[in-house]
Amino acid sequence: MKLYIGGAYQGQEELARAENPGGEYYPDFHETIRHAVLLQGQEPREFARRFCEEHPRAIVIANEVGAGVVPMEAADRAFREAVGRALCIIAQQAEQVTRCVCGIGVRIK
């Protein structure tokens, strides 16, 4: 499993696809977490553990949503927390973690 993270529109999906042609891509994974956790009520870490078991060759692409000002709305704070908790599990399980800024990837694991 590989994880590509970065701010919105920083090029992490393009980088992931260039480095892993024909991979098993999961783009906008932060939205997948929103759906599973906030709309279906799954626990974020358990969701991430199950995902890792079911998709060991996945290339996960997600936006960083935890930087900046803390959202005023409770639902927005819950989303941010769920994404952070789930991505921590995925990063632990991943063989490679790359952060992308301005289209440049920096491998952090």
NORGI-V22516 format. One record per residue. N is the residue number from 1. RES is the residue in three letters. PSI is psi in radians with two decimals (NA if undefined). OMEGA is omega in degrees with one decimal (NA if undefined). Layout:
{{N RES PSI OMEGA} {N RES PSI OMEGA}}
This chain:
{{1 MET 2.51 176.4} {2 LYS 2.54 179.4} {3 LEU 2.25 174.5} {4 TYR 2.13 -178.9} {5 ILE 2.80 176.4} {6 GLY 2.98 176.6} {7 GLY 2.95 179.8} {8 ALA 2.33 175.8} {9 TYR 0.59 179.2} {10 GLN -0.03 174.2} {11 GLY 0.22 -178.1} {12 GLN -0.61 178.6} {13 GLU -0.78 179.1} {14 GLU -0.74 179.1} {15 LEU -0.78 -179.9} {16 ALA -0.76 -179.8} {17 ARG -0.63 178.8} {18 ALA -0.65 -177.6} {19 GLU -0.30 -175.4} {20 ASN 1.15 -177.4} {21 PRO 2.36 177.9} {22 GLY 0.28 -177.3} {23 GLY 3.03 176.4} {24 GLU 1.51 -171.1} {25 TYR 2.50 172.6} {26 TYR 1.40 -178.9} {27 PRO 2.80 179.4} {28 ASP 0.74 -176.0} {29 PHE -0.43 175.7} {30 HIS -0.57 177.0} {31 GLU -0.55 174.3} {32 THR -0.72 177.8} {33 ILE -0.74 178.0} {34 ARG -0.83 -177.9} {35 HIS -0.85 -175.5} {36 ALA -0.73 -172.7} {37 VAL -0.93 -173.6} {38 LEU -0.55 -177.8} {39 LEU -0.54 -179.4} {40 GLN -0.13 174.7} {41 GLY 0.32 178.3} {42 GLN 2.65 176.3} {43 GLU 2.28 -171.3} {44 PRO -0.75 -178.8} {45 ARG -0.68 178.5} {46 GLU -0.70 175.7} {47 PHE -0.80 -178.4} {48 ALA -0.72 178.5} {49 ARG -0.79 179.1} {50 ARG -0.75 179.2} {51 PHE -0.79 -179.8} {52 CYS -0.72 178.5} {53 GLU -0.71 -175.5} {54 GLU -0.37 -175.8} {55 HIS 1.14 -175.4} {56 PRO -0.32 -179.7} {57 ARG 0.25 -177.2} {58 ALA 2.61 170.2} {59 ILE 1.77 -173.9} {60 VAL 2.27 -178.3} {61 ILE 2.12 -175.4} {62 ALA 2.70 172.3} {63 ASN 2.54 169.5} {64 GLU 2.19 -178.2} {65 VAL 0.04 -174.5} {66 GLY -0.04 -178.8} {67 ALA 2.74 174.6} {68 GLY -2.79 -176.2} {69 VAL 2.42 177.4} {70 VAL 2.23 -178.3} {71 PRO 2.57 178.4} {72 MET -0.60 -176.8} {73 GLU 2.35 -179.5} {74 ALA -0.69 -179.3} {75 ALA -0.65 178.2} {76 ASP -0.65 176.5} {77 ARG -0.69 178.8} {78 ALA -0.71 177.0} {79 PHE -0.86 -179.0} {80 ARG -0.75 179.5} {81 GLU -0.76 -179.8} {82 ALA -0.75 179.0} {83 VAL -0.79 179.2} {84 GLY -0.81 -178.9} {85 ARG -0.77 -179.2} {86 ALA -0.76 -178.5} {87 LEU -0.47 174.2} {88 CYS -0.75 178.8} {89 ILE -0.79 -179.2} {90 ILE -0.73 178.6} {91 ALA -0.68 178.0} {92 GLN -0.68 -177.2} {93 GLN -0.37 -175.2} {94 ALA 2.54 174.3} {95 GLU -0.38 -178.5} {96 GLN 2.39 174.3} {97 VAL 2.20 -179.2} {98 THR 2.26 174.6} {99 ARG 2.33 -176.4} {100 CYS 2.24 176.7} {101 VAL 2.17 179.9} {102 CYS 0.65 177.4} {103 GLY 0.01 -179.5} {104 ILE 2.16 -179.6} {105 GLY 2.37 174.9} {106 VAL 2.02 -178.3} {107 ARG 2.15 -179.6} {108 ILE -0.11 172.9} {109 LYS NA NA}}
